[in-house]
Amino acid sequence: MACPRSAWWAPRASPSCSRNWPTTSRRPRDPAVRPVSEPVRPDDRGAPVRDLHRRLLAVGHPVDAVEESDGHFGPDTTRALLAFQAERGLDEHGTVDETTQAALVEAGVRLGDRHLYLHAPMFRGDDVADLQLRLGSLGFDAGRIDGIFGPDTAGALSDFQRNVGLAVDGIAGSETVLGLRQLLGRAVGRTPVTQVRELDRLRQRSPDLHGQRLAIGQFGNSGALISALARILRARGAHVLVLDHPDETTQATTANDFEAAMYLGLRIENHSHSQSNYFATDGFLSEGGYRLAHHCAAGLDHALRSADVPATGCVGRRVPVLRRTRMPAVLCTLAPPSVVVLATAEIADALATAITRWVADPTAEPDRPPIVEA
């Protein structure tokens, strides 16, 4: 069975991985969220470190007074930064790279601090995520709760305003935020509507791997494993796009453009055990990613677990490739390297089986409850 466009599809450049590109504004990007030219590292000093201290304090991770007064990235700054990265579900490397800098900026805004509306570049932050969660819990589908104010969020916001008798301007200003807060009691504990609809879409999918469009991403030295996995999936009839760009956002954008049914990223790290990650944040998780991650974790345990290798962790995180993919997505960190390299064939076969089982029944409940690093 041929898959439309699969023979001639090629990655397209794209400014964002969100569903549509807003054209409502051309204002310059906030300097605070521009790319970090050089990561801020331990033992650095000066203005970038003082800015880091200020942002860590604002999000509840104060730094030792001596390091703060000296503008020094010392041991206590490292401690606070690692705690923040763990809390946000980011890679815990103890340096301020572009992803961590963006997370620090986004964590510093609360709903009501600023007006939110469809804007280019899109508003991002904890205030947007809070807005999305409140709307979704009230039954207004704002899309994934990813903290990115895109067209889905704008549409849900306008629907909410229309339903409660507010001016329908698509702007989350003071009156709209007040209206959401007044209705908070009705939404407590409810599953956001976007999660419910994701499950409905998964139930309508074909259970056959043949003809499915799958995106497989490699990071670092996982190329041999990726090639083996792609070979098995293609032999089973899937149309597989292999991604090898080192940037997570670029991989997510390309997978979105490919309209993949699922994304699986693999990287090998010097840790004691493997981890299978899906997208999750406060009050929300990707239903498809959560289930696929558990299938992958079970497969990795089958291929790797021994007396010396602990069980694979299965944890919700917010790293860019999981946050910005539109399809169910999983990022597997494979470890320890010495064991992984020797078990390449077994891992490839186990992951191919995990994907096949997930495609056959993508809404089956996993055996383990979700864990969210947030």
N, C-alpha and C positions, 0 to 999 in steps of 0.2 A: 504494500500500500504506500503510495507516494504521499508525502506531506507537502502541502502548498508552500512555495517559496523556499523550501529547505535547500534546494539545489543551488539557488543563486543568491540566497540571503548573504549580506555582508554587514558587519557592524557599522552603525552610523554614528557620527559625532552627535552628541546631545548635551545641552547645557545643564540638564537636570534629569533625575530619574522619576520625577513626579508625573502624574498622569497627563497633565496638560501644562502648557507654558503660559502663565499669566502675563497680560500686557497692560496692566493698569497703572504702572509706574516705572519711571526710569531713574529714580533717585539713586545716588551712589551707595555702594555697600558700606555698612557700618565698619569703620576702621578696626574696631575691636575684634571682628570675626574674620579679618583678612588672614590668608595663610601665614603660618609662622615660618619665616625664612630659615631660621636656625633654631632647633629645639632648645629649650631652657633646661639645663642639666644640673645635677648636684655639683656644688662648689662654685657655681656662677654667682655673680654679684651685680648689683645695679638696678636700673629702672625695671627691666623685665621681671626680676625676682620680686621687687616691691609690688608690682602689679599682681603677680601670682599670690603673694601673701594676702593682699586685699581681697582677691576673689575667693581664696580659700576661707577666709574669715566670714565672708558674706554667705557662704554655703555651709557654715557650721563646722569648719575644720581649722580652728585657729592654730597659729604657729608660735613657738617659743619666742618670748619677748626679745631676747638677745639677738636671735637670727633676724627677727622682724626689724629691729632698730638698725642693724648692720646691713640690711638688704642682702643677706647671705642665704644661699640655698644649701643649708646644712642638714644634719641628720633629722631634725624635727620637721623640716620642710618636706623631706622625703617621706617621712612617716605620714604626714597629713595628706600629701599628694597621692600616695598609694591607697590610703583609706578612701579618698574621693574617687579614684579610678575603680576601686572595688565596688563602691556604692553605686556607681553609674553603669556597671557592667562593661567597663572598658578594659583594654589590655593593661595589665599592671606592670609597667616598666619603669615607673618613677621618673620619667622625663615629660616635659610639656611639649608634645608634638602638636600638629595641626588639629588632630581629633580631640585631644585633651583640652586644648585652648578653646575650641568651639564648645565643648561640653561645659567648661567653666563659665563661659559667657551665657550659655543657655540656662544654666542652673541658677543664675543670678536674677532672673525675672519672674515675677509672680503675676497671676491673672489680675488685671486691673492696673498694673504698673504703666501700661501703654495701650493705645488703641491698636487693635489687630484687624487686618483686612487683607484682601488679595492684593499682592504687591510683588514687584520684581526688583531685587531678589526676594524670595519668599521669607516671611517672618519665621524664625525658628526659636524655640525656647520652651522652658517648663510651663510658661503661661499658655502657650499654644497647646501643649499636651493636656493641661488641665481643662482648657476649653473643649478640646476634642472628647475627653473622657466624660465631662458633664453632658455634652450634647448626645454622645452615644448612649449614655446610661438613661437618658430621657427618650430614646427612640429615634433620634435624628442622626442619620448615618454620616459621620464626618470622615469616614475612611479609617485607615490604620492610625492608631494613637502613637504617632511618631514625632510629635512636636514640630511638624512642618505645616504651615498654613497654606494649603493648596486649594484647588477648585472644589474638592469634595467637602472640605471644611467650610469654605465660603457658602456652598449650597446648603449645607446643614444649618449654618448660622442663620441664613435668610429664612429658611423654613421655620426655625424656632421663633424668630422675630414675628413672622406672619401668624403663627399659631397663638402667641401670647399677646398680640395686639400692639407690638412695638413698631416703630418705623422700620421698614424693610430696607436697610441700607448696606447690609453685609459687613457692618463694622461692629466689632466687640468693644463698645465704649462703656461708660459707667452705667447707663441704664440697662443695657443688655446684661452686663456682668451681675448687676443687682438682681435682675430677673432670674438668672441662672442660680444664683445663691439662694434665693427665696424658694426655689423648687428643689433644692438639694436633697431634702428629706425623702422625696418621692423616688429618688434615683439610687439611694444608698444600697450597695450590695448587688445591684443589677449588672448583668453581663452586658457590655456595650453591644449595640445592635450590629456593628460591623463584624464582631466575632460570630454572632449567630448566622449572619449572611455568608460569611466565609465557609462555615460548615455546610450550609445549603448548597453552595457552589461546588464544594468538594464531592457531595453526594451525587451530583449530576454528571461527574466526569466519567469517562470511559475507564473501566478497570483493566484495560489491556495496555501493556507497555508498548506494543507495536504502534509506531506512528507518533508517539509522544515526543515533544520537544523538550530536551533536558539541557541545562547549562551546568558545566562542571568547571570549577575554578581552581587553579593551582597557585600556591604561594610558596616562595622559597624553593626548597629542593624536593618537592613532591611530584616532579614531572613524570618519573617512571611509573609511579602509582596511578596518576591521572590517566596516562596512556593506557595502562592495563584495564582500568575501570571503563574508560570510553570504549575500548575494543569489545568488552563483554556486553555493554549496553547496546552497542550498534549491532552486534550479532543477534541480539534479542529483538531487533526491529526499531529501536529508538533512534531519533535524530538528535545527535549529541553535538553541542557547541562547546569546545574546550577554550577556556579563557586563561591567559597567562600574564595579564597586565599586573604589575605589582600594587597598583592602587585599588583599594577596595571599592571606592565609589565608581571608578571606571568599570570595574567588573559588574557592579550592580546595574549601571546604566545600560551596558551592552546586553546583559541578560534580559532586562526589561524590553529593549528594542527587539530582541529575538523572540519575545513573547513566550518564554520558556514556561513549562508547567511546573518546574521546580528548579532550584539552584542548590548545588552542593559544593562548598569550598573545602579544600584540604590544605593543611600546613603541618609540618613536622617541627616540634619544639623539644627542647631539652628539659622536659618535665618528668615526673614520676609516673603519670598516668594520662590517658587520653581524656578528651572532653568533647561532647557533642552539644553545640549551642544553637538556639533558635531565638527569634526576636521576641522580647518581652520587656514591658516597662510597668510602672505602677498601674494596676487595674486592668491590664491588657496583655494578651499574648497572641501570637499567630497560631491559630488552631492547626493549620496544616504543617507549619514548621515544627510545632511542638511534637506532633505525632511522628513526623519524619525523623526528627532528632532522636526520638526513643528507639525507632527501628534501627537507626545507624549505631546508636550506643550498644544495642543488643548484638549487632553484627560485629562491632569492634571487640566486644567482650569475647565473642566466640573465637575471633581470630587471634587475640592478643593476651587475654587474661591468663595468668598463671600465679604461682605462689609469690613470684617477685613483681608482678604487675597488677596493681589494684584495679577495681572495676572502673569503667568509663563513667565520668560524670555527665549529667544531662542538665544543662543550666540555661535559663533565659538571660540574654545579654542585649546590649544596645550598640555593638560595634557597627561601623558604617555599612558594611556589605549586607548585614541583616536588616538594618534600619531602612535602607534605600531600595531594596529589591521589592517588587510588587507581588511576586509569587511566593509560595512557601519556600523558605530558605533555611539552610543549615550550614554552619561552619564547624568542621571537625578539626580539632588540634590533636595530632597523633603523637604519642610518646610511650616509652622512651625511644629515642632514635635508633639505638642499637638493636632493639627488638623489632621496630617497624620495618627497617631496611630488610631484615631477613624474612619478614612475613609479607612482602609486597603482594605476592600472588593471592595469598589467603585473605588479605584485607580487601583487595579489589573484588574478589568473589563475594565476600561477606557484604560489602557495601552495595554491590549490584543486586544481591538478594534482598537487602533491606529496601532498596528503591522499588524493586518489583513488588514486594509485599505491600509497601505503602500505596503504590499506584492501584493495586487490586482492592484496597479498602482504606482510603485516606482518612476516614473518620473513626476508625477503630480506637477505642480508649487504650492508652498505654498502661503498663502495669504500675509505673511509678508516678507519684504526684509531681506537679511542676515546681521547679525551684527558680526564683527570679533574683538575680543580683541587682538589687535596687534599694 
